[in-house]
Amino acid sequence: MIASHIFPLIVFVAVIGGSLSDPECGENQEWKDCGAYYCEDTCYGVVKHLSCRGMINFTCKPGCFCKPGYAITSLNYGDCITYDECSNLVFID
């Protein structure tokens, strides 16, 4: 009797759990529940040797962020490319 009540519950949890999973991110990105939105590595920062790492206060938001070793080509949008690929970009100050 108990088994007949557990099976529907397991199916329900499996269906709901699948719909609540992390969204799929782009190439060279990963999902973070609390990513440092204004402190993501950018190609500009990599090329100019700028970093905000170690800051105590940062804005945290869930979303897709570049994987370690990758930087976003432009803050708020762009592709995640390797630090070496960033050196091929031209920036106008």
Phi and psi in radians as a Rosetta constraint file:
Dihedral C 1 N 2 CA 2 C 2 CIRCULARHARMONIC -1.125 0.35
Dihedral N 2 CA 2 C 2 N 3 CIRCULARHARMONIC -0.669 0.35
Dihedral C 2 N 3 CA 3 C 3 CIRCULARHARMONIC -1.049 0.35
Dihedral N 3 CA 3 C 3 N 4 CIRCULARHARMONIC -0.593 0.35
Dihedral C 3 N 4 CA 4 C 4 CIRCULARHARMONIC -1.223 0.35
Dihedral N 4 CA 4 C 4 N 5 CIRCULARHARMONIC -0.391 0.35
Dihedral C 4 N 5 CA 5 C 5 CIRCULARHARMONIC -1.551 0.35
Dihedral N 5 CA 5 C 5 N 6 CIRCULARHARMONIC -0.493 0.35
Dihedral C 5 N 6 CA 6 C 6 CIRCULARHARMONIC -1.306 0.35
Dihedral N 6 CA 6 C 6 N 7 CIRCULARHARMONIC -0.709 0.35
Dihedral C 6 N 7 CA 7 C 7 CIRCULARHARMONIC -1.005 0.35
Dihedral N 7 CA 7 C 7 N 8 CIRCULARHARMONIC -0.863 0.35
Dihedral C 7 N 8 CA 8 C 8 CIRCULARHARMONIC -1.062 0.35
Dihedral N 8 CA 8 C 8 N 9 CIRCULARHARMONIC -0.610 0.35
Dihedral C 8 N 9 CA 9 C 9 CIRCULARHARMONIC -1.136 0.35
Dihedral N 9 CA 9 C 9 N 10 CIRCULARHARMONIC -0.748 0.35
Dihedral C 9 N 10 CA 10 C 10 CIRCULARHARMONIC -1.099 0.35
Dihedral N 10 CA 10 C 10 N 11 CIRCULARHARMONIC -0.752 0.35
Dihedral C 10 N 11 CA 11 C 11 CIRCULARHARMONIC -1.102 0.35
Dihedral N 11 CA 11 C 11 N 12 CIRCULARHARMONIC -0.760 0.35
Dihedral C 11 N 12 CA 12 C 12 CIRCULARHARMONIC -1.066 0.35
Dihedral N 12 CA 12 C 12 N 13 CIRCULARHARMONIC -0.813 0.35
Dihedral C 12 N 13 CA 13 C 13 CIRCULARHARMONIC -1.105 0.35
Dihedral N 13 CA 13 C 13 N 14 CIRCULARHARMONIC -0.699 0.35
Dihedral C 13 N 14 CA 14 C 14 CIRCULARHARMONIC -1.126 0.35
Dihedral N 14 CA 14 C 14 N 15 CIRCULARHARMONIC -0.715 0.35
Dihedral C 14 N 15 CA 15 C 15 CIRCULARHARMONIC -1.196 0.35
Dihedral N 15 CA 15 C 15 N 16 CIRCULARHARMONIC -0.827 0.35
Dihedral C 15 N 16 CA 16 C 16 CIRCULARHARMONIC -1.130 0.35
Dihedral N 16 CA 16 C 16 N 17 CIRCULARHARMONIC -0.769 0.35
Dihedral C 16 N 17 CA 17 C 17 CIRCULARHARMONIC -1.032 0.35
Dihedral N 17 CA 17 C 17 N 18 CIRCULARHARMONIC -0.656 0.35
Dihedral C 17 N 18 CA 18 C 18 CIRCULARHARMONIC -1.171 0.35
Dihedral N 18 CA 18 C 18 N 19 CIRCULARHARMONIC -0.595 0.35
Dihedral C 18 N 19 CA 19 C 19 CIRCULARHARMONIC -1.402 0.35
Dihedral N 19 CA 19 C 19 N 20 CIRCULARHARMONIC -0.272 0.35
Dihedral C 19 N 20 CA 20 C 20 CIRCULARHARMONIC -1.738 0.35
Dihedral N 20 CA 20 C 20 N 21 CIRCULARHARMONIC 0.127 0.35
Dihedral C 20 N 21 CA 21 C 21 CIRCULARHARMONIC -1.219 0.35
Dihedral N 21 CA 21 C 21 N 22 CIRCULARHARMONIC 2.871 0.35
Dihedral C 21 N 22 CA 22 C 22 CIRCULARHARMONIC -1.080 0.35
Dihedral N 22 CA 22 C 22 N 23 CIRCULARHARMONIC 2.487 0.35
Dihedral C 22 N 23 CA 23 C 23 CIRCULARHARMONIC -1.086 0.35
Dihedral N 23 CA 23 C 23 N 24 CIRCULARHARMONIC 2.718 0.35
Dihedral C 23 N 24 CA 24 C 24 CIRCULARHARMONIC -1.359 0.35
Dihedral N 24 CA 24 C 24 N 25 CIRCULARHARMONIC 2.339 0.35
Dihedral C 24 N 25 CA 25 C 25 CIRCULARHARMONIC -1.754 0.35
Dihedral N 25 CA 25 C 25 N 26 CIRCULARHARMONIC 2.916 0.35
Dihedral C 25 N 26 CA 26 C 26 CIRCULARHARMONIC -1.300 0.35
Dihedral N 26 CA 26 C 26 N 27 CIRCULARHARMONIC -3.118 0.35
Dihedral C 26 N 27 CA 27 C 27 CIRCULARHARMONIC -1.067 0.35
Dihedral N 27 CA 27 C 27 N 28 CIRCULARHARMONIC 2.366 0.35
Dihedral C 27 N 28 CA 28 C 28 CIRCULARHARMONIC 1.127 0.35
Dihedral N 28 CA 28 C 28 N 29 CIRCULARHARMONIC 0.410 0.35
Dihedral C 28 N 29 CA 29 C 29 CIRCULARHARMONIC -2.110 0.35
Dihedral N 29 CA 29 C 29 N 30 CIRCULARHARMONIC 2.794 0.35
Dihedral C 29 N 30 CA 30 C 30 CIRCULARHARMONIC -2.465 0.35
Dihedral N 30 CA 30 C 30 N 31 CIRCULARHARMONIC 2.667 0.35
Dihedral C 30 N 31 CA 31 C 31 CIRCULARHARMONIC -1.398 0.35
Dihedral N 31 CA 31 C 31 N 32 CIRCULARHARMONIC 2.391 0.35
Dihedral C 31 N 32 CA 32 C 32 CIRCULARHARMONIC -2.292 0.35
Dihedral N 32 CA 32 C 32 N 33 CIRCULARHARMONIC 2.335 0.35
Dihedral C 32 N 33 CA 33 C 33 CIRCULARHARMONIC -1.221 0.35
Dihedral N 33 CA 33 C 33 N 34 CIRCULARHARMONIC -0.519 0.35
Dihedral C 33 N 34 CA 34 C 34 CIRCULARHARMONIC -2.443 0.35
Dihedral N 34 CA 34 C 34 N 35 CIRCULARHARMONIC 1.478 0.35
Dihedral C 34 N 35 CA 35 C 35 CIRCULARHARMONIC -1.683 0.35
Dihedral N 35 CA 35 C 35 N 36 CIRCULARHARMONIC 2.581 0.35
Dihedral C 35 N 36 CA 36 C 36 CIRCULARHARMONIC -1.374 0.35
Dihedral N 36 CA 36 C 36 N 37 CIRCULARHARMONIC 1.516 0.35
Dihedral C 36 N 37 CA 37 C 37 CIRCULARHARMONIC -0.963 0.35
Dihedral N 37 CA 37 C 37 N 38 CIRCULARHARMONIC -0.823 0.35
Dihedral C 37 N 38 CA 38 C 38 CIRCULARHARMONIC -1.589 0.35
Dihedral N 38 CA 38 C 38 N 39 CIRCULARHARMONIC 0.182 0.35
Dihedral C 38 N 39 CA 39 C 39 CIRCULARHARMONIC -2.230 0.35
Dihedral N 39 CA 39 C 39 N 40 CIRCULARHARMONIC 0.443 0.35
Dihedral C 39 N 40 CA 40 C 40 CIRCULARHARMONIC -1.342 0.35
Dihedral N 40 CA 40 C 40 N 41 CIRCULARHARMONIC 2.471 0.35
Dihedral C 40 N 41 CA 41 C 41 CIRCULARHARMONIC -1.082 0.35
Dihedral N 41 CA 41 C 41 N 42 CIRCULARHARMONIC 2.225 0.35
Dihedral C 41 N 42 CA 42 C 42 CIRCULARHARMONIC -1.975 0.35
Dihedral N 42 CA 42 C 42 N 43 CIRCULARHARMONIC 2.738 0.35
Dihedral C 42 N 43 CA 43 C 43 CIRCULARHARMONIC -1.077 0.35
Dihedral N 43 CA 43 C 43 N 44 CIRCULARHARMONIC -0.660 0.35
Dihedral C 43 N 44 CA 44 C 44 CIRCULARHARMONIC -1.033 0.35
Dihedral N 44 CA 44 C 44 N 45 CIRCULARHARMONIC -0.810 0.35
Dihedral C 44 N 45 CA 45 C 45 CIRCULARHARMONIC -1.118 0.35
Dihedral N 45 CA 45 C 45 N 46 CIRCULARHARMONIC -0.678 0.35
Dihedral C 45 N 46 CA 46 C 46 CIRCULARHARMONIC -1.126 0.35
Dihedral N 46 CA 46 C 46 N 47 CIRCULARHARMONIC -0.823 0.35
Dihedral C 46 N 47 CA 47 C 47 CIRCULARHARMONIC -1.180 0.35
Dihedral N 47 CA 47 C 47 N 48 CIRCULARHARMONIC -0.676 0.35
Dihedral C 47 N 48 CA 48 C 48 CIRCULARHARMONIC -1.575 0.35
Dihedral N 48 CA 48 C 48 N 49 CIRCULARHARMONIC 0.061 0.35
Dihedral C 48 N 49 CA 49 C 49 CIRCULARHARMONIC 1.017 0.35
Dihedral N 49 CA 49 C 49 N 50 CIRCULARHARMONIC 0.781 0.35
Dihedral C 49 N 50 CA 50 C 50 CIRCULARHARMONIC -1.825 0.35
Dihedral N 50 CA 50 C 50 N 51 CIRCULARHARMONIC 2.529 0.35
Dihedral C 50 N 51 CA 51 C 51 CIRCULARHARMONIC -2.657 0.35
Dihedral N 51 CA 51 C 51 N 52 CIRCULARHARMONIC 2.532 0.35
Dihedral C 51 N 52 CA 52 C 52 CIRCULARHARMONIC -1.949 0.35
Dihedral N 52 CA 52 C 52 N 53 CIRCULARHARMONIC 0.221 0.35
Dihedral C 52 N 53 CA 53 C 53 CIRCULARHARMONIC -1.070 0.35
Dihedral N 53 CA 53 C 53 N 54 CIRCULARHARMONIC 2.520 0.35
Dihedral C 53 N 54 CA 54 C 54 CIRCULARHARMONIC 1.565 0.35
Dihedral N 54 CA 54 C 54 N 55 CIRCULARHARMONIC -0.074 0.35
Dihedral C 54 N 55 CA 55 C 55 CIRCULARHARMONIC -1.192 0.35
Dihedral N 55 CA 55 C 55 N 56 CIRCULARHARMONIC 2.419 0.35
Dihedral C 55 N 56 CA 56 C 56 CIRCULARHARMONIC -1.334 0.35
Dihedral N 56 CA 56 C 56 N 57 CIRCULARHARMONIC -0.808 0.35
Dihedral C 56 N 57 CA 57 C 57 CIRCULARHARMONIC -1.694 0.35
Dihedral N 57 CA 57 C 57 N 58 CIRCULARHARMONIC 2.140 0.35
Dihedral C 57 N 58 CA 58 C 58 CIRCULARHARMONIC -2.517 0.35
Dihedral N 58 CA 58 C 58 N 59 CIRCULARHARMONIC 2.719 0.35
Dihedral C 58 N 59 CA 59 C 59 CIRCULARHARMONIC -1.428 0.35
Dihedral N 59 CA 59 C 59 N 60 CIRCULARHARMONIC 2.227 0.35
Dihedral C 59 N 60 CA 60 C 60 CIRCULARHARMONIC -1.914 0.35
Dihedral N 60 CA 60 C 60 N 61 CIRCULARHARMONIC 2.344 0.35
Dihedral C 60 N 61 CA 61 C 61 CIRCULARHARMONIC -2.620 0.35
Dihedral N 61 CA 61 C 61 N 62 CIRCULARHARMONIC 2.639 0.35
Dihedral C 61 N 62 CA 62 C 62 CIRCULARHARMONIC -1.342 0.35
Dihedral N 62 CA 62 C 62 N 63 CIRCULARHARMONIC 2.555 0.35
Dihedral C 62 N 63 CA 63 C 63 CIRCULARHARMONIC 2.826 0.35
Dihedral N 63 CA 63 C 63 N 64 CIRCULARHARMONIC -3.013 0.35
Dihedral C 63 N 64 CA 64 C 64 CIRCULARHARMONIC -1.583 0.35
Dihedral N 64 CA 64 C 64 N 65 CIRCULARHARMONIC 2.303 0.35
Dihedral C 64 N 65 CA 65 C 65 CIRCULARHARMONIC -2.318 0.35
Dihedral N 65 CA 65 C 65 N 66 CIRCULARHARMONIC 2.720 0.35
Dihedral C 65 N 66 CA 66 C 66 CIRCULARHARMONIC -1.079 0.35
Dihedral N 66 CA 66 C 66 N 67 CIRCULARHARMONIC 2.480 0.35
Dihedral C 66 N 67 CA 67 C 67 CIRCULARHARMONIC -1.185 0.35
Dihedral N 67 CA 67 C 67 N 68 CIRCULARHARMONIC 2.797 0.35
Dihedral C 67 N 68 CA 68 C 68 CIRCULARHARMONIC -0.967 0.35
Dihedral N 68 CA 68 C 68 N 69 CIRCULARHARMONIC 2.402 0.35
Dihedral C 68 N 69 CA 69 C 69 CIRCULARHARMONIC 1.574 0.35
Dihedral N 69 CA 69 C 69 N 70 CIRCULARHARMONIC -0.024 0.35
Dihedral C 69 N 70 CA 70 C 70 CIRCULARHARMONIC -2.135 0.35
Dihedral N 70 CA 70 C 70 N 71 CIRCULARHARMONIC 2.657 0.35
Dihedral C 70 N 71 CA 71 C 71 CIRCULARHARMONIC -2.291 0.35
Dihedral N 71 CA 71 C 71 N 72 CIRCULARHARMONIC 2.636 0.35
Dihedral C 71 N 72 CA 72 C 72 CIRCULARHARMONIC -1.456 0.35
Dihedral N 72 CA 72 C 72 N 73 CIRCULARHARMONIC 2.457 0.35
Dihedral C 72 N 73 CA 73 C 73 CIRCULARHARMONIC -1.189 0.35
Dihedral N 73 CA 73 C 73 N 74 CIRCULARHARMONIC -0.473 0.35
Dihedral C 73 N 74 CA 74 C 74 CIRCULARHARMONIC -2.698 0.35
Dihedral N 74 CA 74 C 74 N 75 CIRCULARHARMONIC 2.389 0.35
Dihedral C 74 N 75 CA 75 C 75 CIRCULARHARMONIC -1.035 0.35
Dihedral N 75 CA 75 C 75 N 76 CIRCULARHARMONIC 2.401 0.35
Dihedral C 75 N 76 CA 76 C 76 CIRCULARHARMONIC 1.409 0.35
Dihedral N 76 CA 76 C 76 N 77 CIRCULARHARMONIC -0.274 0.35
Dihedral C 76 N 77 CA 77 C 77 CIRCULARHARMONIC -2.824 0.35
Dihedral N 77 CA 77 C 77 N 78 CIRCULARHARMONIC 2.972 0.35
Dihedral C 77 N 78 CA 78 C 78 CIRCULARHARMONIC 2.031 0.35
Dihedral N 78 CA 78 C 78 N 79 CIRCULARHARMONIC 3.093 0.35
Dihedral C 78 N 79 CA 79 C 79 CIRCULARHARMONIC -1.714 0.35
Dihedral N 79 CA 79 C 79 N 80 CIRCULARHARMONIC 2.719 0.35
Dihedral C 79 N 80 CA 80 C 80 CIRCULARHARMONIC -1.639 0.35
Dihedral N 80 CA 80 C 80 N 81 CIRCULARHARMONIC 2.065 0.35
Dihedral C 80 N 81 CA 81 C 81 CIRCULARHARMONIC -2.181 0.35
Dihedral N 81 CA 81 C 81 N 82 CIRCULARHARMONIC 2.872 0.35
Dihedral C 81 N 82 CA 82 C 82 CIRCULARHARMONIC -1.190 0.35
Dihedral N 82 CA 82 C 82 N 83 CIRCULARHARMONIC 2.744 0.35
Dihedral C 82 N 83 CA 83 C 83 CIRCULARHARMONIC -0.998 0.35
Dihedral N 83 CA 83 C 83 N 84 CIRCULARHARMONIC -0.666 0.35
Dihedral C 83 N 84 CA 84 C 84 CIRCULARHARMONIC -1.102 0.35
Dihedral N 84 CA 84 C 84 N 85 CIRCULARHARMONIC -0.688 0.35
Dihedral C 84 N 85 CA 85 C 85 CIRCULARHARMONIC -1.148 0.35
Dihedral N 85 CA 85 C 85 N 86 CIRCULARHARMONIC -0.517 0.35
Dihedral C 85 N 86 CA 86 C 86 CIRCULARHARMONIC -1.064 0.35
Dihedral N 86 CA 86 C 86 N 87 CIRCULARHARMONIC -0.601 0.35
Dihedral C 86 N 87 CA 87 C 87 CIRCULARHARMONIC -1.161 0.35
Dihedral N 87 CA 87 C 87 N 88 CIRCULARHARMONIC -0.244 0.35
Dihedral C 87 N 88 CA 88 C 88 CIRCULARHARMONIC -1.489 0.35
Dihedral N 88 CA 88 C 88 N 89 CIRCULARHARMONIC -0.172 0.35
Dihedral C 88 N 89 CA 89 C 89 CIRCULARHARMONIC -1.487 0.35
Dihedral N 89 CA 89 C 89 N 90 CIRCULARHARMONIC 2.634 0.35
Dihedral C 89 N 90 CA 90 C 90 CIRCULARHARMONIC -1.885 0.35
Dihedral N 90 CA 90 C 90 N 91 CIRCULARHARMONIC 2.267 0.35
Dihedral C 90 N 91 CA 91 C 91 CIRCULARHARMONIC -2.050 0.35
Dihedral N 91 CA 91 C 91 N 92 CIRCULARHARMONIC 2.383 0.35
Dihedral C 91 N 92 CA 92 C 92 CIRCULARHARMONIC -1.819 0.35
Dihedral N 92 CA 92 C 92 N 93 CIRCULARHARMONIC 2.102 0.35
